[in-house]
Amino acid sequence: MENLEPLQIWLLMGAVAYIAFMAGRATANKGDKESREARAFRIQENAESLFSSLTGSTVEEVDRLIGNGKIINAVRVVRENTGAGLKDSKDAVDWRRRSMGN
């Protein structure tokens, strides 16, 4: 390293950092597909559980709100009637919206 100019040292350090970054990106997503599938399955199970605990009229109200594009209001109704947290309620409404084709 004593024979290298300062610019060469900076270029070498930059190249090493870039290689390390790209190697990290290449290995970071290993197994992510399985975890995404597991997460999707968990969300579906939670959504089905939340919607099964709602009354028929509440489900109709949520479906109406989703159909009208009032997603936030639909999440609010699910939260109020199930006691679920914001994330679980939002995931449930998103799952319901996708299953309705909206």
VENLINHU-V27717 format. One record per residue. RES is the residue in one small letter. SS is DSSP state (2 for helix, 1 for strand, 0 for the rest). PHI is phi in radians with two decimals (* if undefined). D_CENTER is the distance of its C-alpha to the mean C-alpha in Angstrom with 2 decimals. Layout:
res	ss	phi	d_center
RES	SS	PHI	D_CENTER
RES	SS	PHI	D_CENTER
This chain:
res	ss	phi	d_center
m	0	*	46.34
e	0	-1.19	49.63
n	0	-1.55	50.57
l	0	-1.61	47.44
e	0	-1.28	47.41
p	2	-0.99	44.84
l	2	-1.11	43.08
q	2	-1.14	42.89
i	2	-1.12	41.37
w	2	-1.10	38.64
l	2	-1.12	37.97
l	2	-1.11	37.88
m	2	-1.12	35.45
g	2	-1.13	33.21
a	2	-1.13	33.37
v	2	-1.11	32.56
a	2	-1.10	29.54
y	2	-1.12	28.29
i	2	-1.10	28.86
a	2	-1.13	27.08
f	2	-1.08	24.03
m	2	-1.16	23.98
a	2	-1.14	24.60
g	2	-1.12	21.67
r	2	-1.14	19.32
a	2	-1.19	20.93
t	2	-1.70	20.50
a	2	-1.21	17.09
n	0	-1.63	15.20
k	0	-1.13	17.59
g	0	1.43	16.16
d	2	-1.13	12.52
k	2	-1.07	12.97
e	2	-1.12	14.07
s	2	-1.21	11.34
r	2	-1.15	8.74
e	2	-1.14	11.40
a	2	-1.13	11.96
r	2	-1.13	8.50
a	2	-1.08	8.85
f	2	-1.14	12.36
r	2	-1.11	11.78
i	2	-1.10	9.75
q	2	-1.10	12.62
e	2	-1.07	15.20
n	2	-1.11	14.21
a	2	-1.12	14.16
e	2	-1.08	17.47
s	2	-1.14	18.86
l	2	-1.11	18.18
f	2	-1.22	19.66
s	2	-1.26	22.54
s	0	-1.49	23.49
l	0	-1.50	23.91
t	0	-1.30	27.29
g	2	-1.05	27.94
s	2	-1.19	28.70
t	2	-1.21	25.49
v	2	-1.08	23.47
e	2	-1.09	25.67
e	2	-1.11	25.05
v	2	-1.10	21.25
d	2	-1.09	21.72
r	2	-1.11	24.19
l	2	-1.09	21.96
i	2	-1.09	19.12
g	2	-1.07	21.91
n	0	-1.54	23.21
g	0	1.37	19.95
k	0	-1.65	19.99
i	2	-1.12	16.34
i	2	-1.09	16.86
n	2	-1.13	20.02
a	2	-1.12	18.51
v	2	-1.07	15.98
r	2	-1.05	19.11
v	2	-1.12	21.13
v	2	-1.09	18.79
r	2	-1.07	18.67
e	2	-1.12	22.44
n	2	-1.62	23.30
t	2	-2.02	21.25
g	0	1.37	21.02
a	0	-1.30	17.34
g	0	-1.30	15.27
l	2	-1.06	13.39
k	2	-1.12	9.81
d	2	-1.12	11.16
s	2	-1.15	13.12
k	2	-1.12	10.56
d	2	-1.06	8.49
a	2	-1.14	12.08
v	2	-1.17	13.22
d	2	-1.09	10.59
w	2	-1.10	11.56
r	2	-1.11	15.13
r	2	-1.09	15.06
r	2	-1.14	14.06
s	2	-1.24	16.71
m	2	-1.43	19.16
g	0	1.53	18.77
n	0	-1.68	17.96
